[in-house]
C-alpha cells in the first residue's frame, strides 16, 4: 500500500513538472486566451450544481412520487408531467453535454488531459514539446476543423426547423444544446493555439535537455 502511494505521489509530481515546464512562458496573446478560457470554464463549472440538483430531484420525484401514488393514494401525475419524467432526464444530459463539451478547452488550457506518461517521462522536455507541436498541427487541429465545419450544418438544420425533443413531454429548443458543439470546438481551437504558442516559445527559449527520469522522477 505504501509503495502504491509513493508511486502515485511520483506520478502527480511528474504531472506538475510537465505543466510547470511551460507555465513560465508568457505572452499577451497566450495570457489573454488563457484568462478567457479559464473564466468561461469557471462559469460553466457552476452548472454542475444544477446537474446534481436535477439528478436528486429526478430521483425524489421518481421514487418518492411512486411511494405517494401507490402507497398513499396521492395522485402525482401532474407533478411528473410538469417537472419530472422526460424533462428532467433530458435536462440532465443537456447539462452533461454542456459541461463536458465546454470543459474540453478548459482541460487543454490547464493541461489536464491524460498523457502517456510511461513514454513521456523517458523523454527530454524539448522532445515532449516537439511531439506536442506535431500532434497539435497534424492531429488535433485537423480534428477540430472537421468537427467544427460539419457541426455548422448540423446546428443550422436544428435552428431552421426549430428542433424540439422527440418525446412529447421533453424539452424544447434542442437547437440550443446542439449549438454548444461549434462553440466548444472554437474555444478548444483557441486553447490549442495558445498551447501551441507556449510550446513553440519554449522550444525557442527553453533548454529542457534532461529527461524526467534523469531528474529523479521514476
Secondary structure, DSSP 8 states (H G I E B T S, - for coil): -HHHHHHHHHHHHHHHHHHHHHHT---HHHHHHHHHHHHHHHHHHTHHHHHHHHHHHHHIIIIIHHHHHHTS----HHHHHHTSTHHHHHHHHHHHHHHHHHHHHHHHHTT-S---HHHHTTSBHHHHHHHHHHHIIIIIHHHHHHHHHHHHHHHHHHHHTT---SSTTS-S-HHHHHHHHHHHHHHHHHHHHHHHHHHHHHHHH----SBTTTTT--
